[in-house]
């Protein structure tokens, strides 16, 4: 089983959502970002400790070599990766970077309209655009501070 599958299975088994995984260049540090959509207030220190303890034991059993394991909430500017996330966060501001330009642009920021049939809807200042989900390289929510 590869590391991502192992992490996905374990984190979801504990009742959390695996948002993202980052590895340092030589794989010595593993950063795991988790969320609990149903939990009011989001992830707290106890959630991170619970996942960290479980993953530490699992990595020992699976002989996964690493120096440091970091567990974190996705933060206010969370990464948006799955089609379901693009639907879930509809109505929020988002930054999107494309692999291949759309109308000579790779970077977009606007109001997320959702995701249907492999297309992500985005409201820009002057127009609405549809971007191919498979063409999205990176996407992050843009937090609003009042």
C-alpha positions as CSV (number, residue, x, y, z in Angstrom):
1,X,0.0,0.0,0.0
2,X,1.4,3.4,-0.9
3,X,1.8,6.2,1.7
4,X,-1.2,8.3,0.4
5,X,-3.5,5.3,0.5
6,X,-2.3,4.3,3.9
7,X,-2.8,7.9,5.2
8,X,-6.3,8.2,3.6
9,X,-7.5,4.9,5.1
10,X,-6.1,5.7,8.5
11,X,-7.3,9.3,8.8
12,X,-10.8,8.6,7.5
13,X,-11.0,5.6,9.8
14,X,-10.4,8.0,12.7
15,X,-13.3,10.1,11.5
16,X,-11.3,12.9,9.8
17,X,-10.9,14.1,6.3
18,X,-7.4,13.9,4.7
19,X,-7.0,17.3,3.0
20,X,-3.4,17.2,1.9
21,X,0.0,15.6,2.4
22,X,3.3,17.3,1.9
23,X,6.7,15.6,1.9
24,X,10.1,17.3,2.4
25,X,12.4,16.8,-0.6
26,X,14.0,13.7,0.8
27,X,10.9,12.5,2.5
28,X,12.2,13.1,6.0
29,X,9.3,15.3,7.1
30,X,5.7,14.3,6.5
31,X,3.1,17.0,6.9
32,X,-0.5,15.8,7.1
33,X,-3.4,18.2,6.9
34,X,-6.7,17.0,8.3
35,X,-10.2,18.4,8.7
36,X,-13.4,17.5,10.5
37,X,-16.2,19.2,8.4
38,X,-18.9,18.1,10.9
39,X,-17.1,19.4,13.9
40,X,-17.9,23.0,14.9
41,X,-14.8,25.0,15.4
42,X,-12.7,22.7,13.2
43,X,-9.5,20.8,14.2
44,X,-8.0,21.4,17.6
45,X,-4.8,20.2,19.3
46,X,-6.4,17.1,20.6
47,X,-7.5,16.0,17.1
48,X,-3.9,16.5,15.8
49,X,-2.5,14.5,18.8
50,X,-4.9,11.7,18.2
51,X,-4.0,11.4,14.5
52,X,-0.3,11.8,15.2
53,X,-0.3,9.0,17.8
54,X,-2.1,6.7,15.4
55,X,0.1,7.5,12.4
56,X,3.3,7.1,14.5
57,X,2.3,3.6,15.5
58,X,1.2,2.7,12.0
59,X,4.5,4.0,10.5
60,X,6.4,1.9,12.9
61,X,4.5,-1.3,12.0
62,X,4.7,-0.5,8.2
63,X,8.4,0.4,8.5
64,X,8.0,3.9,7.0
65,X,11.2,5.8,7.6
66,X,10.8,9.5,8.5
67,X,12.3,12.0,10.9
68,X,9.4,14.2,11.7
69,X,5.6,13.9,11.4
70,X,3.5,17.1,11.5
71,X,-0.3,17.1,11.8
72,X,-2.2,20.3,11.2
73,X,-5.6,21.8,10.3
74,X,-5.8,23.0,6.7
75,X,-6.0,26.6,7.8
76,X,-8.2,29.4,6.6
77,X,-6.5,29.4,3.2
78,X,-7.0,25.7,2.8
79,X,-6.1,23.8,-0.3
80,X,-9.0,22.7,-2.4
81,X,-8.3,19.5,-4.3
82,X,-11.3,17.2,-4.8
83,X,-14.3,17.9,-7.0
84,X,-16.5,17.5,-3.9
85,X,-14.4,20.3,-2.2
86,X,-15.2,22.7,-5.1
87,X,-18.9,22.0,-4.6
88,X,-18.6,22.2,-0.8
89,X,-16.9,25.6,-0.8
90,X,-19.2,27.3,-3.4
91,X,-19.8,30.9,-2.4
92,X,-16.3,31.5,-1.1
93,X,-13.4,33.4,-2.6
94,X,-10.8,31.2,-4.2
95,X,-7.4,31.4,-6.1
96,X,-6.9,29.0,-8.9
97,X,-3.8,28.3,-10.9
98,X,-4.2,26.3,-14.1
99,X,-1.7,23.9,-15.8
100,X,-2.6,25.1,-19.3
101,X,-3.9,28.7,-19.8
102,X,-7.5,29.5,-20.4
103,X,-8.0,32.6,-22.6
104,X,-4.3,33.3,-22.1
105,X,-4.5,33.2,-18.3
106,X,-3.3,30.7,-15.8
107,X,-4.2,32.5,-12.6
108,X,-7.7,33.3,-11.5
109,X,-9.3,34.7,-8.3
110,X,-13.0,35.1,-7.8
111,X,-16.1,33.6,-6.2
112,X,-16.4,29.9,-6.4
113,X,-19.7,28.9,-8.0
114,X,-19.2,25.1,-7.6
115,X,-18.3,22.1,-9.7
116,X,-20.5,20.1,-12.1
117,X,-19.6,17.7,-14.8
118,X,-15.8,18.2,-14.5
119,X,-16.1,22.0,-14.7
120,X,-15.4,24.5,-12.0
121,X,-17.5,27.7,-12.1
122,X,-15.9,30.9,-11.1
123,X,-17.3,34.5,-10.9
124,X,-14.8,37.1,-11.8
125,X,-15.2,40.9,-11.7
126,X,-16.6,41.2,-15.2
127,X,-17.7,37.6,-16.2
128,X,-18.2,34.1,-15.1
129,X,-15.9,31.4,-16.4
130,X,-15.9,27.6,-16.4
131,X,-12.5,25.9,-15.9
132,X,-11.7,22.3,-16.5
133,X,-11.3,20.5,-13.2
134,X,-8.5,18.3,-14.6
135,X,-6.6,21.5,-15.7
136,X,-6.4,22.9,-12.1
137,X,-2.8,22.8,-10.8
138,X,-3.5,24.5,-7.5
139,X,-6.5,26.0,-5.7
140,X,-6.7,27.7,-2.3
141,X,-9.5,29.5,-0.5
142,X,-9.0,33.2,0.1
143,X,-10.0,34.0,3.7
144,X,-12.0,37.1,4.4
145,X,-11.2,39.3,7.4
146,X,-13.9,41.7,8.6
